Amino acid sequence: MTKSTTPPPTLQQKYSGVPERLASIAQEAKDRLYSNKTAPESVPRQRELPRLPPNITREAFNGAISVLRQKLGSGNVVLNDKPLVDGWYIEHPNTHDAFHVVDQEELVCSAIVYPGSTTEVQSVVKWANKYSIPVYPISMGRNVGYGGSAPRVPGSVVIDLGRRMNKILKIDAENASCVVEPGVSYFALYEEIQRRKLPLWIDTPDLGGGSVLGNAIDRGVGYTPMGDHFANHCGMEIVLPNGGLLRTGMGALPGKDGTDNPTWQSFQPAYGPYSDGIFSQSNFGIVCQMGFWLMPETGHQSYMVTFPNEEDFPSIVEIIRPLAQKRILGNIPQLRHVVQELNVTGLPKSHWYSGSGPIPREVVRRHASKMDCGNCSWVFYGTQYGDDASIKTQMNIIKDSFSKIEGSKFFLPSDLPSEHYIHSRALVCSGVPVLRELDWLNWKPNAAHLFFSPITPTRAEDAKIVHEINVRLHQKYAFDLFPTLCVAGREMHYIANIIYDRSSDDEKKRAAGLMRELIAASAKEGYGEYRTHVLFADQVAGTYNWNNSALMRFNETIKDALDPNGILAPGRNGIWPKKYRGKGWEITGTEVGNAIGGGSITPKSKL
Ligand code: EUG
């Protein structure tokens, strides 16, 4: 195919590596991505190094860093003063956002610290309070499309938890549960369960390299019946912004003779207010251990249904709703637009279309007609679970329901060639972590992506409104629209993947403009995002403003109580500590777009 790049690390070599079984697939994926790269691997840095946190002199910063080095060992504190390298999914940076939206050098940390234990995390947090330096914890830094490992406040010190805290602390086969540290990836957890030959499944998102813990606290989604990651967690250990230590759930009740509580991974809420929720998508604490429920392995059958017309979309949604509410659908299925059948081949856009601007519908149709999916508009990927007899019963009901849409076609994996996407879907839907979804990024040279992720009711009229906003605004900003809907009985995560060329300021400005307008237009109709890139957090948080922003005022009250010095991930999820509020940090207008091509998102005024 193309020139071979250096081999990606395996799990044996590095906690963030790929399993041996995927070594050649990872190599091919990397080669393909690099073959589409025209930008240099790195460029000389323009600004003074390292970027300082706000309100601190270089002298004070240097002094604080040497204290931190004494505490953690000098090898565990690294300055961010070298050229920035975006790398790729498996060899990704902890210095900045690899999928930069603003200039690559803008959203950067000053230094990275690698704690080796909860006690060391406490020590870093106490240090941050003493020297008034903002810290930004990451688990593995693979929050791709949402900011990666980049701190919201440039110059923060990134606490890279995963590098030294990557133990699977426990797998309890009887209880079907586990306890992990932040650096345990879906790959690592899956491989360990296979090694121990346990009859258990994990639940993985579309890409398997992410942190199990990190994804869950960002409320990520997977595709087995246990795909709601936060809902399937049980118990947390958290370092608070003042350096204190908290266990939630039954972990708050000490076990006999100082052991962990025997019911910590059995019962979620314990007694009193259920506090776990406030540590998801927040900056109220650093989760250092987290328990998860696992799924007993079972039979499974994936399938694909195609629908001929664009206009079938609302009817498909209406058919899915009762199937999902009655739990006839076994998991969170995905409904994709047919254009995704083109991009999951890993072939570049230029292979399909040589014009500029979004790929025309007729061109997609012409190609799809010759592909396995045929001339269709929407593609549904589902999976059913259980024994053969119950799968058969479920499949009959599902086939019957979808057949009401004229021209719909039903496929099993055995009907499709081995390279078809359905086979990787079948793996993900049975808890096997893979890398297939990286193929999207071959669509453009130097591709980066940004997710727009609104929630809509599973109802035709709402789905239509959100979809039409996407169609209209993607056209306006000249981007291809790639919608993937993760559908449940009452809501759908409508995920639009905006793919842009990182080396083009014009594309970045358009991507930022598109995001901003999508968020605003959706909110006007009453729809909000479940998750967003750090740079759009203020805008998204600002749309949840019912009753004079009661929710944000509530969050700020908690933030100020827990983090009076405002050191922990300021601005994450739109929550700013008192010290930053109203001083120009909140991105409420066109700041993101304006910071592309030489600007800055950092206010000039002092803290
Ligand atoms: C996807 C799904 C998500 C998300 C980002 C990406 C899927 C892409 C359900 O949430 O946040 C194929």
Boltz pocket constraint, residues with backbone or C-beta under 6 A from the ligand:
constraints:
  - pocket:
      binder: B
      contacts: [[A, 206], [A, 220], [A, 221], [A, 437], [A, 451], [A, 453], [A, 484], [A, 486], [A, 493], [A, 495], [A, 531]]
      max_distance: 6.0
